[in-house]
Amino acid sequence: MSTPNLNSGLTSGCGEPMNIQTPYAFSDQAFLDRIQEPQIADFFRWWITVKLDDPAPSRAAFDPADHVNELTEIALVGTADRLEDFVFRVHGSRMSQQFGEERNGKRFSEIEAFENFDEVMEGYWRVYKTGRPHYFTQRVVSSDRLHAGYARLLVPLLGPDAKGPFHPEFILARFTFFPKLVPLDPVDFN
């Protein structure tokens, strides 16, 4: 697994040009305005609320009891100095079902590559390097998946040893899946 080159063509996660040295070049409201899915937008609003005026909230701000209805579509990723060493601390059951594998406890280097692997991994790396959220939506995924696409929001969480907004110790991911349209059986009206 190679580490993405974030210095070429870096965007805010919403298509806005961004310099890695100035990751706060866009407002939370501008980021929120680009999120298309209500569940993802609600999760981002929660993140804004708990971070207050800080660049990111602490890991302690995420209480699973406050997100019971969302836990199947949430992942908590522990970060490291190398992308391949990031590890899924929690990987929601719906995500495991949709992606076809259990990822709890798996390091990124242990995940089999899939059709948009590099693009997905770049999002996690971007959050780690910039300390800013990343939003990703993919409407067409290969036919071997149970869904027709998904949206994902990645937000940084600072650990107890945080040394500022860069290199968060955790990344919290909120997914929502778009179901495949199943053709209906023909109906005989006679």
N, CA and C of each residue as an Amber inpcrd file, in Angstrom:
protein
   570
   0.8510000  -1.1670000   0.0000000   0.0000000   0.0000000   0.0000000
   0.8930000   1.2250000   0.0000000   0.6780000   2.1210000  -0.9270000
   1.4790000   3.3320000  -0.9640000   0.7060000   4.4700000  -0.3130000
   1.4410000   5.3900000   0.2720000   0.8270000   6.5430000   0.8990000
   0.4510000   7.5330000  -0.1890000  -0.8000000   8.0110000  -0.1840000
  -1.2220000   8.9510000  -1.2190000  -0.3940000  10.2300000  -1.1940000
  -0.1690000  10.8030000  -2.3580000   0.5150000  12.0820000  -2.4680000
  -0.5330000  13.1750000  -2.3320000  -0.5930000  13.7820000  -1.1660000
  -1.6230000  14.7780000  -0.9170000  -1.2210000  16.1780000  -1.3260000
  -0.0270000  16.3530000  -1.8140000   0.3840000  17.6920000  -2.2070000
   0.0210000  18.0180000  -3.6430000  -0.4780000  17.0370000  -4.3820000
  -0.8790000  17.3270000  -5.7500000  -2.3890000  17.2450000  -5.8560000
  -3.0020000  18.3280000  -6.2090000  -4.4360000  18.3450000  -6.4290000
  -5.2580000  18.1660000  -5.1680000  -4.7360000  18.5560000  -4.0160000
  -5.4620000  18.3970000  -2.7670000  -6.7130000  19.2580000  -2.7650000
  -7.8170000  18.6610000  -2.3710000  -9.0640000  19.4050000  -2.2340000
  -9.5810000  19.2290000  -0.8280000 -10.6030000  19.9820000  -0.4910000
 -11.1570000  19.9670000   0.8530000 -11.9740000  18.7230000   1.1240000
 -12.1750000  17.8950000   0.1710000 -13.0790000  16.7650000   0.3160000
 -14.4050000  17.0910000  -0.3340000 -14.5840000  18.3260000  -0.7070000
 -15.7870000  18.7730000  -1.4120000 -15.3980000  19.4290000  -2.7240000
 -14.1850000  19.1700000  -3.1960000 -13.7670000  19.6820000  -4.4870000
 -13.1100000  21.0480000  -4.4560000 -12.9960000  21.6740000  -3.2780000
 -12.3800000  22.9910000  -3.1970000 -10.8620000  22.8370000  -3.1080000
 -10.0900000  23.6560000  -3.8570000  -8.6350000  23.5780000  -3.7300000
  -8.2230000  23.8830000  -2.2920000  -7.2130000  23.1800000  -1.7970000
  -6.7830000  23.3850000  -0.4290000  -5.2920000  23.1340000  -0.3210000
  -4.6280000  23.9640000   0.4250000  -3.2200000  23.7880000   0.7100000
  -3.1190000  22.9880000   1.9970000  -2.2980000  21.9600000   2.0200000
  -2.1990000  21.1070000   3.2000000  -1.7440000  21.8900000   4.4310000
  -1.0370000  23.0100000   4.2480000  -0.6060000  23.8090000   5.3870000
  -1.7440000  24.6720000   5.9400000  -2.8090000  24.8830000   5.1860000
  -3.9200000  25.7190000   5.6560000  -5.2300000  24.9510000   5.4910000
  -5.4460000  23.9370000   6.3240000  -6.6090000  23.0840000   6.1410000
  -7.9330000  23.7170000   6.5370000  -7.9210000  24.9000000   7.1160000
  -9.1670000  25.5150000   7.5490000  -9.6110000  26.6040000   6.5830000
  -9.3520000  26.4090000   5.3190000  -9.6430000  27.4170000   4.3070000
 -11.1170000  27.4630000   3.9370000 -11.9290000  26.5840000   4.4590000
 -13.3460000  26.6000000   4.1480000 -14.1160000  26.4280000   5.4510000
 -15.3440000  26.9210000   5.4720000 -16.1290000  26.8810000   6.7040000
 -16.8540000  25.5530000   6.8610000 -17.2100000  25.2510000   8.1010000
 -18.0140000  24.0580000   8.3620000 -19.3450000  24.1450000   7.6290000
 -19.9240000  25.3490000   7.5520000 -21.2140000  25.5020000   6.8750000
 -21.0800000  25.2250000   5.3790000 -19.9990000  25.6870000   4.7570000
 -19.7860000  25.4120000   3.3310000 -19.6320000  23.9150000   3.1010000
 -18.9480000  23.2440000   4.0130000 -18.7900000  21.7920000   3.9130000
 -20.1510000  21.1130000   4.0600000 -20.9170000  21.5250000   5.0570000
 -22.2440000  20.9540000   5.3110000 -23.1750000  21.1460000   4.1190000
 -23.1090000  22.2870000   3.4870000 -23.9860000  22.5790000   2.3460000
 -23.7840000  21.6220000   1.1800000 -22.6360000  20.9750000   1.1040000
 -22.3550000  20.0580000   0.0000000 -22.7580000  18.6110000   0.2910000
 -23.0780000  18.3250000   1.5340000 -23.4640000  16.9570000   1.8970000
 -24.9000000  16.7170000   1.4400000 -25.1050000  15.6490000   0.6690000
 -26.3960000  15.3790000   0.0440000 -27.3260000  14.5080000   0.8840000
 -26.7920000  13.6850000   1.7490000 -27.5920000  12.7050000   2.4780000
 -27.9410000  13.2350000   3.8680000 -29.2190000  13.2270000   4.2430000
 -29.6320000  13.7610000   5.5470000 -28.9400000  13.1000000   6.7390000
 -28.7260000  11.7820000   6.6770000 -28.0850000  11.0900000   7.7970000
 -26.6430000  11.5600000   7.9800000 -25.9530000  11.7510000   6.8690000
 -24.5670000  12.2000000   6.9160000 -24.5150000  13.6580000   7.3980000
 -25.4340000  14.4850000   6.9010000 -25.4880000  15.8860000   7.3310000
 -25.7630000  15.9820000   8.8270000 -26.6770000  15.1680000   9.3330000
 -26.9620000  15.1690000  10.7780000 -25.7350000  14.7820000  11.5860000
 -24.9930000  13.7970000  11.0970000 -23.7860000  13.3720000  11.7990000
 -22.7500000  14.4880000  11.7910000 -22.6120000  15.1990000  10.6850000
 -21.6670000  16.3140000  10.6260000 -22.0900000  17.4280000  11.5810000
 -23.4010000  17.6840000  11.6620000 -23.8920000  18.6870000  12.6170000
 -23.5300000  18.2890000  14.0520000 -23.6460000  16.9970000  14.3640000
 -23.2410000  16.5220000  15.6970000 -21.7630000  16.8390000  15.9250000
 -20.9150000  16.5260000  14.9400000 -19.4780000  16.7590000  15.0640000
 -19.1940000  18.2400000  15.3030000 -19.8720000  19.1240000  14.5550000
 -19.6910000  20.5650000  14.7390000 -20.0700000  20.9600000  16.1670000
 -21.1660000  20.4170000  16.6620000 -21.6610000  20.7520000  17.9960000
 -20.6800000  20.3320000  19.0860000 -20.1210000  19.1380000  18.9880000
 -19.2420000  18.6590000  20.0570000 -17.8290000  19.2280000  19.9740000
 -17.4150000  19.7010000  18.8230000 -16.0680000  20.2670000  18.7370000
 -16.0230000  21.7000000  19.2450000 -17.1910000  22.3360000  19.3250000
 -17.2780000  23.7290000  19.7720000 -16.3390000  24.5850000  18.9330000
 -15.4320000  25.3000000  19.5610000 -14.4940000  26.1480000  18.8130000
 -13.1540000  25.4730000  18.5670000 -13.0440000  24.2220000  18.9720000
 -11.8060000  23.4780000  18.7560000 -11.7550000  22.9620000  17.3220000
 -10.5700000  22.6210000  16.8250000 -10.4720000  22.0910000  15.4660000
 -11.1390000  20.7300000  15.3130000 -11.1820000  19.9530000  16.4040000
 -11.8330000  18.6370000  16.3830000 -12.1650000  18.2620000  17.8250000
 -13.1940000  17.4570000  18.0050000 -13.5150000  17.0120000  19.3670000
 -12.5890000  15.8900000  19.8150000 -12.6260000  15.6060000  21.0980000
 -11.8360000  14.4910000  21.6170000 -12.5750000  13.1850000  21.3630000
 -11.8580000  12.0990000  21.4270000 -12.4680000  10.7690000  21.2820000
 -13.5410000  10.5740000  22.3460000 -13.3420000  11.1310000  23.5280000
 -14.3090000  11.0010000  24.6180000 -15.6510000  11.6560000  24.2840000
 -15.6740000  12.5670000  23.3250000 -16.9260000  13.2270000  22.9420000
 -17.8690000  12.2840000  22.2030000 -17.3270000  11.2050000  21.6560000
 -18.1690000  10.2430000  20.9440000 -18.6380000   9.1780000  21.9180000
 -19.9140000   9.2470000  22.2730000 -20.5270000   8.2590000  23.1510000
 -21.4420000   7.3910000  22.2990000 -21.1070000   6.1240000  22.1160000
 -21.9440000   5.2510000  21.2900000 -23.4130000   5.2300000  21.7210000
 -23.6750000   5.4460000  22.9840000 -25.0610000   5.4590000  23.4680000
 -25.8800000   6.5830000  22.8260000 -25.2010000   7.6370000  22.3830000
 -25.8920000   8.7440000  21.7180000 -26.1670000   8.4610000  20.2420000
 -25.6420000   7.3580000  19.7300000 -25.7530000   7.0460000  18.3030000
 -26.2290000   5.6090000  18.0780000 -27.0510000   5.1080000  18.9610000
 -27.4790000   3.7050000  18.9120000 -28.0530000   3.3300000  17.5460000
 -28.8730000   4.1850000  16.9730000 -29.5130000   3.8750000  15.6900000
 -28.5570000   3.9450000  14.5110000 -27.3610000   4.4680000  14.7220000
 -26.3880000   4.6280000  13.6410000 -25.2100000   3.6670000  13.7340000
 -25.0630000   2.9740000  14.8360000 -23.8480000   2.2010000  15.0850000
 -23.5300000   1.1630000  14.0250000 -24.5370000   0.6390000  13.3570000
 -24.2670000  -0.3620000  12.3200000 -23.5680000   0.2430000  11.1060000
 -23.6220000   1.5790000  10.9860000 -23.0100000   2.2610000   9.8410000
 -21.8920000   3.2160000  10.2740000 -21.2680000   2.9050000  11.4010000
 -20.1800000   3.7320000  11.9290000 -18.9330000   2.8770000  12.0770000
 -17.7950000   3.5010000  11.7880000 -16.4960000   2.8640000  12.0310000
 -15.6390000   3.8270000  12.8280000 -14.8400000   3.2720000  13.7160000
 -13.8430000   4.0510000  14.4510000 -12.4900000   3.4820000  14.0630000
 -11.6440000   4.3510000  13.5300000 -10.3360000   3.9380000  13.0240000
  -9.2510000   4.5610000  13.8880000  -8.3480000   3.7350000  14.3840000
  -7.1630000   4.2250000  15.0820000  -6.1020000   4.5520000  14.0550000
  -5.4710000   5.7080000  14.1810000  -4.4830000   6.1390000  13.1900000
  -3.0650000   5.7580000  13.6230000  -2.1510000   5.9140000  12.7060000
  -0.7360000   5.6170000  12.9190000   0.0700000   6.4870000  11.9570000
   1.3720000   6.3960000  12.0360000   2.2140000   7.2070000  11.1500000
   2.2020000   6.7170000   9.7070000   1.7490000   5.4960000   9.5040000
   1.6610000   4.9410000   8.1470000   0.2300000   4.4860000   7.8990000
  -0.2920000   4.7810000   6.7260000  -1.6600000   4.4310000   6.3820000
  -1.9310000   2.9390000   6.5480000  -0.9990000   2.1110000   6.1590000
  -1.2140000   0.6650000   6.2470000  -1.3530000   0.1860000   7.6900000
  -0.9300000   1.0100000   8.6610000  -1.0380000   0.6470000  10.0710000
  -2.3050000   1.1750000  10.7400000  -3.1250000   1.9460000  10.0100000
  -4.4220000   2.3430000  10.5590000  -5.1980000   1.0590000  10.8470000
  -6.0310000   1.0640000  11.8820000  -6.7600000  -0.1520000  12.2590000
  -8.2210000   0.1860000  12.5660000  -9.1070000  -0.6830000  12.0960000
 -10.5200000  -0.5340000  12.4220000 -10.7290000  -1.0120000  13.8540000
 -10.9640000  -0.0760000  14.7760000 -11.2640000  -0.4410000  16.1650000
 -12.7010000  -0.9440000  16.2490000 -13.5810000  -0.2920000  15.5030000
 -14.9910000  -0.6780000  15.4170000 -15.3910000  -0.5910000  13.9550000
 -16.1240000  -1.5720000  13.4820000 -16.6190000  -1.5800000  12.1030000
 -18.0480000  -2.0790000  12.1630000 -19.0070000  -1.2000000  11.9480000
 -20.4200000  -1.5180000  12.1020000 -20.8720000  -2.7460000  11.3300000
 -21.8490000  -3.4400000  11.8820000 -22.3160000  -4.7040000  11.2940000
 -22.9200000  -4.5160000   9.9070000 -23.6300000  -3.4240000   9.6730000
 -24.1950000  -3.2010000   8.3290000 -23.0770000  -2.9690000   7.3220000
 -22.0290000  -2.2940000   7.7480000 -20.8970000  -2.0700000   6.8550000
 -20.2210000  -3.3920000   6.5230000 -20.0480000  -4.2420000   7.5210000
 -19.4410000  -5.5540000   7.2740000 -20.2890000  -6.3440000   6.2910000
 -21.6080000  -6.2790000   6.4670000 -22.5190000  -6.9870000   5.5560000
 -22.4160000  -6.4150000   4.1460000 -22.4560000  -5.1020000   4.0220000
 -22.4310000  -4.4620000   2.7060000 -21.0940000  -4.6570000   1.9850000
 -19.9930000  -4.6070000   2.7320000 -18.6800000  -4.7380000   2.1230000
 -18.2200000  -6.1810000   2.0200000 -18.9760000  -7.0950000   2.6190000
 -18.6820000  -8.5130000   2.4620000 -17.5560000  -9.0480000   3.3200000
 -17.1610000  -8.3120000   4.3440000 -16.1240000  -8.8160000   5.2420000
 -16.1940000  -8.0970000   6.5820000 -15.8150000  -8.8180000   7.6140000
 -15.7040000  -8.2650000   8.9630000 -14.3540000  -7.5560000   9.0540000
 -14.3530000  -6.3020000   9.5000000 -13.1020000  -5.5490000   9.5570000
 -12.7150000  -5.1390000  10.9750000 -13.4820000  -5.5030000  11.9880000
 -13.0980000  -5.1680000  13.3600000 -11.7050000  -5.7030000  13.6490000
 -10.8250000  -4.8260000  14.1210000  -9.4660000  -5.2320000  14.4640000
  -8.5210000  -5.3520000  13.2850000  -8.9940000  -5.1570000  12.0630000
  -8.1230000  -5.2900000  10.8860000  -7.3550000  -4.0080000  10.6170000
  -6.0760000  -4.1910000  10.3230000  -5.2640000  -3.0800000   9.8490000
  -5.5890000  -2.8570000   8.3770000  -5.3620000  -1.6360000   7.9110000
  -5.6350000  -1.3370000   6.5090000  -4.8360000  -2.2310000   5.5830000
  -3.6340000  -2.6130000   5.9820000  -2.8040000  -3.4730000   5.1410000
  -3.3920000  -4.8770000   4.9990000  -4.3520000  -5.2400000   5.8320000
  -4.9770000  -6.5650000   5.7880000  -6.2610000  -6.5900000   4.9660000
  -6.6690000  -5.4540000   4.4570000  -7.9010000  -5.3740000   3.6820000
  -7.5760000  -5.6460000   2.2170000  -8.3310000  -6.5540000   1.6270000
  -8.1400000  -6.8320000   0.1980000  -8.5430000  -5.6250000  -0.6230000
  -7.7630000  -5.3230000  -1.6350000  -8.0800000  -4.1940000  -2.5080000
  -9.4160000  -4.4270000  -3.2000000 -10.1380000  -3.3470000  -3.3970000
 -11.4200000  -3.3800000  -4.0970000 -11.4070000  -2.2970000  -5.1560000
 -12.5280000  -2.1470000  -5.8870000 -12.5090000  -1.3260000  -7.1050000
 -12.1070000   0.1280000  -6.8890000 -12.4130000   0.7520000  -5.7530000
 -12.0250000   2.1460000  -5.5310000 -11.1500000   2.2710000  -4.2800000
 -10.3480000   1.2590000  -4.0410000  -9.5170000   1.1500000  -2.8400000
  -8.6430000   2.3880000  -2.6210000  -7.8910000   2.7890000  -3.6370000
  -6.9700000   3.9150000  -3.4800000  -7.7040000   5.2030000  -3.1270000
  -8.8220000   5.4330000  -3.7820000  -9.6120000   6.6370000  -3.5150000
 -10.1440000   6.6390000  -2.0800000 -10.6080000   5.4930000  -1.6260000
 -11.1250000   5.3720000  -0.2620000 -10.0110000   5.5940000   0.7580000
  -8.8870000   4.9510000   0.5570000  -7.7740000   5.0810000   1.4940000
  -7.2360000   6.5130000   1.5270000  -7.2450000   7.1770000   0.3900000
  -6.7860000   8.5630000   0.3440000  -7.6210000   9.4520000   1.2510000
  -8.9220000   9.1820000   1.3470000  -9.7800000   9.9740000   2.2270000
  -9.3470000   9.8780000   3.6810000  -9.0540000   8.6660000   4.1350000
  -8.5920000   8.4870000   5.5170000  -7.2590000   9.1980000   5.7400000
  -6.3490000   9.0530000   4.7820000  -5.0360000   9.6850000   4.9050000
  -5.1690000  11.2000000   4.9340000  -6.0640000  11.7350000   4.1160000
  -6.2890000  13.1800000   4.0530000  -6.7560000  13.7060000   5.4110000
  -7.6900000  12.9990000   6.0550000  -8.1680000  13.4360000   7.3680000
  -7.0240000  13.4060000   8.3740000  -6.2140000  12.3820000   8.3140000
  -5.0690000  12.2640000   9.2200000  -4.0760000  13.4100000   9.0160000
  -3.7790000  13.7400000   7.7740000  -2.7650000  14.7620000   7.4930000
  -3.2710000  16.1870000   7.6870000  -4.5640000  16.4250000   7.4990000
  -5.0800000  17.7930000   7.5680000  -5.8800000  18.0800000   8.8320000
  -6.3870000  17.0470000   9.4930000  -7.2280000  17.2710000  10.6590000
  -8.6070000  17.8020000  10.3040000  -9.0050000  17.6640000   9.0540000
 -10.3080000  18.1650000   8.5840000 -11.1720000  17.0020000   8.0950000
 -12.4820000  17.1800000   8.1360000 -13.3890000  16.1410000   7.6410000
 -13.2170000  15.8940000   6.1420000 -13.6990000  14.7410000   5.7170000
 -13.6900000  14.3830000   4.3020000 -15.0130000  13.7110000   3.9850000
 -15.6340000  14.1330000   2.9050000 -16.9180000  13.5920000   2.4550000
 -16.7010000  12.9380000   1.0990000 -17.2590000  11.7560000   0.9470000
 -17.0780000  10.9730000  -0.2760000 -18.4040000  10.3220000  -0.6130000
 -18.7940000  10.3790000  -1.8580000 -19.9970000   9.6640000  -2.2810000
 -19.6990000   8.9490000  -3.5820000 -20.1710000   7.7300000  -3.6600000
 -19.9600000   6.8910000  -4.8450000 -21.2890000   6.2310000  -5.1680000
 -21.8300000   6.5170000  -6.3150000 -23.1490000   6.0040000  -6.6670000
 -23.0930000   4.6850000  -7.4200000 -21.9730000   4.3500000  -8.0040000
 -21.9010000   3.1050000  -8.7730000 -20.7590000   2.2650000  -8.2180000
 -21.0860000   1.1050000  -7.7580000 -20.1030000   0.1800000  -7.2190000
 -20.3190000  -1.1440000  -7.9450000 -19.3270000  -1.9970000  -7.9440000
 -19.3890000  -3.2330000  -8.7180000 -20.5980000  -4.0930000  -8.3590000
 -20.9610000  -4.9470000  -9.2610000 -22.1740000  -5.7600000  -9.1230000
 -22.0840000  -6.8010000  -8.0220000 -20.8950000  -7.0940000  -7.5180000
 -20.7940000  -8.1030000  -6.4630000 -21.1110000  -7.5470000  -5.0740000
 -21.3580000  -6.2620000  -4.9720000 -21.7340000  -5.6500000  -3.6990000
 -23.2510000  -5.6850000  -3.5330000 -23.7050000  -5.5450000  -2.2940000
 -25.1350000  -5.5550000  -1.9990000 -25.7720000  -4.1890000  -2.1710000
 -24.9840000  -3.1850000  -2.4590000 -25.5000000  -1.8250000  -2.5820000
 -25.0910000  -1.2240000  -3.9260000 -25.7800000  -0.1450000  -4.3110000
 -25.4860000   0.5270000  -5.5710000 -24.5300000   1.6960000  -5.3700000
 -24.1260000   1.9100000  -4.1580000 -23.2100000   2.9880000  -3.8370000
 -23.3550000   3.3570000  -2.3750000 -22.5470000   4.3270000  -1.9630000
 -22.6240000   4.7730000  -0.5850000 -22.0490000   6.1700000  -0.4610000
 -22.3380000   6.7950000   0.6720000 -21.7200000   8.0610000   1.0380000
 -21.0040000   7.8360000   2.3510000 -19.9070000   8.5590000   2.5240000
 -19.1110000   8.3930000   3.7310000 -18.5880000   9.7500000   4.1850000
 -18.7110000   9.9890000   5.4780000 -18.1390000  11.1730000   6.0950000
 -17.0770000  10.7060000   7.0730000 -15.8860000  11.2390000   6.9570000
 -14.7980000  10.9550000   7.8880000 -14.5310000  12.2130000   8.6930000
 -14.4940000  12.0860000  10.0240000 -14.2060000  13.2360000  10.8760000
 -13.1010000  12.8630000  11.8610000 -12.2080000  13.8090000  12.1530000
 -11.1240000  13.5200000  13.0940000 -11.6020000  13.5960000  14.5360000
 -11.0120000  12.7550000  15.3680000 -11.2070000  12.8070000  16.8160000
  -9.8260000  12.8160000  17.4560000  -9.6480000  13.6860000  18.4060000
  -8.3640000  13.7980000  19.0730000  -8.3160000  12.8650000  20.2690000
  -7.1640000  12.2620000  20.4890000  -6.9810000  11.3790000  21.6330000
  -6.4930000  12.1470000  22.8460000  -6.2500000  11.4550000  23.9320000
  -5.8140000  12.1270000  25.1610000  -4.4480000  12.7830000  25.0380000
  -3.6400000  12.3350000  24.1000000  -2.2990000  12.9020000  23.9270000
  -2.2260000  13.8390000  22.7260000  -3.3420000  14.4520000  22.3690000
  -3.3970000  15.3080000  21.1820000  -2.3940000  16.4460000  21.2750000
  -1.7410000  16.6730000  20.1590000  -0.7510000  17.7500000  20.0740000
  -1.1970000  18.7580000  19.0190000  -2.4570000  19.0720000  19.0040000
  -2.9910000  20.0030000  18.0260000  -3.8630000  19.2780000  17.0210000
  -4.3750000  19.9900000  16.0220000  -5.3730000  19.4270000  15.1150000
  -4.8460000  18.4380000  14.0890000  -3.5330000  18.4660000  13.8200000
  -3.0090000  17.5690000  12.8080000  -2.7600000  16.1930000  13.4060000
  -2.8720000  15.1880000  12.5910000  -2.6400000  13.8040000  12.9850000
  -3.5430000  13.3620000  14.1410000  -4.8590000  13.4010000  13.9210000
  -5.7700000  12.9420000  14.9730000  -5.4970000  11.4740000  15.2980000
  -5.7610000  11.0990000  16.5310000  -5.5140000   9.7170000  16.9410000
  -6.6060000   8.7690000  16.4640000  -7.7730000   9.3300000  16.1150000
  -8.8920000   8.5170000  15.6480000  -9.5910000   9.2170000  14.4980000
 -10.1900000   8.4170000  13.6380000 -11.0700000   8.9310000  12.5920000
 -12.3890000   8.1950000  12.7560000 -13.4500000   8.9650000  12.8400000
 -14.7850000   8.4050000  12.9590000 -15.4440000   8.4790000  11.5840000
 -15.9690000   7.3680000  11.1220000 -16.5870000   7.2980000   9.7920000
 -18.0690000   7.0080000   9.9320000 -18.8810000   7.7610000   9.2000000
 -20.3270000   7.5200000   9.1590000 -20.6810000   7.2260000   7.7140000
 -21.2750000   6.0630000   7.4750000 -21.6580000   5.6210000   6.1350000
 -23.1640000   5.6400000   5.9870000 -23.6320000   5.7390000   4.7590000
 -25.0070000   5.4210000   4.4110000 -24.9550000   4.7570000   3.0340000
 -25.7760000   3.7390000   2.8660000 -25.7320000   2.9360000   1.6450000
 -26.9560000   3.2070000   0.7810000 -26.7500000   3.1660000  -0.5280000
 -27.8280000   3.3440000  -1.4930000 -28.1950000   1.9650000  -2.0170000
 -29.4300000   1.5400000  -1.8150000 -29.8100000   0.1800000  -2.2190000
 -29.8530000   0.0290000  -3.7340000 -29.6160000  -1.1910000  -4.1440000
 -29.7770000  -1.5120000  -5.5620000 -31.2590000  -1.5110000  -5.8850000
 -31.5790000  -1.1100000  -7.0830000 -32.9680000  -1.1970000  -7.5360000
 -33.1840000  -2.5960000  -8.0850000 -34.0810000  -3.2970000  -7.4650000
 -34.3480000  -4.6760000  -7.8630000 -35.5020000  -4.6660000  -8.8520000
 -35.3240000  -5.2640000 -10.0390000 -36.4210000  -5.2790000 -11.0050000
 -37.5820000  -6.1090000 -10.4500000 -38.7620000  -5.5910000 -10.6770000
 -39.9530000  -6.2830000 -10.2160000 -40.3030000  -7.4320000 -11.1610000
 -40.8760000  -8.4780000 -10.5820000 -41.3540000  -9.5790000 -11.4280000
 -42.5280000  -9.0750000 -12.2600000 -42.6600000  -9.5760000 -13.4810000
 -43.7980000  -9.1300000 -14.3110000 -45.1150000  -9.5200000 -13.6210000
 -46.0620000  -8.6430000 -13.7720000 -47.3820000  -8.8840000 -13.1750000
 -48.3690000  -9.1510000 -14.2990000 -49.1610000 -10.1970000 -14.1350000
 -50.1900000 -10.5190000 -15.1200000 -51.4950000  -9.9130000 -14.6450000
 -51.9960000  -8.9160000 -15.3820000 -53.2280000  -8.2290000 -14.9970000
 -54.4750000  -8.9190000 -15.5230000 -54.3750000 -10.0800000 -16.1750000
 -55.5530000 -10.7800000 -16.7140000 -56.1750000 -11.6800000 -15.7070000
